[in-house]
Amino acid sequence: VFWEERRLKFKIESFFGAILCVAWSHDEHYLVTGGEDDVVSIYDCRKECVLAKCSGHHSWVTAVAFDPWRSEKLTDLNEIGGLSSDSATGAIERYCIVSAGQDSRLLFWDFEPLPAEE
């Protein structure tokens, strides 16, 4: 919501049923949701669009979270020789997301966004 203008920026709707849980990425670029549709959805907050729908649960998704310790920055990969380009931007290369569901499953997802458009 833009408080100064009192208008909605964008909205997110579930494919089916309610959204039960939500989490922001630690860099605030992405939002992940889970709910009664048994799906983990990843949204790009800057582009205001759905990036991925992750299926794997067999019942409601009741908790989602980004793991900041297992997410990797380009600078981290550069330090161990994973990249040879000048990638000292600190941009996140890979995010780790964990989801829990009513199906008694804890699922781990790796999410690698496409490189930013120039």
N, C-alpha and C positions, 0 to 999 in steps of 0.2 A: 504494500500500500504506500502510495506517495502521500504522506501526511499533509504536506503543504497544499497539495492540490485536491486532497480527499478523493482520490480515485484508485481503483484496483489496478495493479500493474499487470498481473496475469493470474490465471487460475489453473488448478490441476484437478482433474476428475478421475476417479477410479473407473476401470472398465466395467466392474460389477461390484456392487456392495460398497461398504464404507472404507475409507483410508483409516487404518488403525495406528500407524506409526510413521514417523518422519525423522530424518536426520540431515543436517547440513554437513558438507565436506569442510574440513578444517581451513581451507582457503576460500570458502564461501562461493565457489564456482558451481557446485553441483548439489542437488537435493535428491535424496533417495526416500522412497515411500514403500510401505507394505500394507496389505489389507485383506479384505474378505475375498478378493479375486485370486488369492494364492500366488500373487506375482510380486516380485521386487522390481520397482520402476526407478530408472535413473533419469533425472532431468537436468538440462543445462540451464542455469538461471540467467546467464547472460543472453543466450539466444532464445530463451523462453520456449523450449521444445523438449520432447521426449527423446532421449538418446538410446535407451535400451529397456526392454521388458525381459526380465530374467525368470524363467520357469524352473521349478525344482521342488517347490513345496507341494504337499498334497492336502493342505488345509490352510486356514488363515495365517497370514504373516503378522506376528504380533510385536516384533521388535526388529529394528534395523540400526546399524551404526557403521560409521567409517572408522577404520583402525589407523590412527596417525603414525603408529610405529611400524606398520608393514607397508605403508605407502612410500613410494620412492620418488625423490626429486631428481631432476637431471643432474644436479651438482653431485648428489650422492653416487649416482652411477658413474659419473666422470671420475670421481676419486678412486674408484676401484677398477678403472680402465674399461668400463662398460661402453663408453662413448668416446669417440675421438674428435668430435666437432666441438666448437666453442659454445657449450651449452651451460654456461654458468648463470643462467637466468633464475634458477631456483624454482622453475615451473615443475609441477607435479607430472611425472611420467606415467605412474601407475598408482591406482587407488585400490585398497583392499576394503571390501564391504562385507559385513557379517549380518546374517538374518536368522531369526528364530521364528518357529511357527508352532501352531497347535498340533502339528503332526509329530512333535517331539524331535524335530530335526534342527540342527544348527548348520547353516550353509555358509561357505566362504566364497566370495566372488572377487575376481580380479577385473578391474576396469581400466582400460588404457584409452584415454581420449585421443582423438585425431589431433595432429599438430595444428596449432593456431594458424588461421588464414592470415596472410600478409596484407 
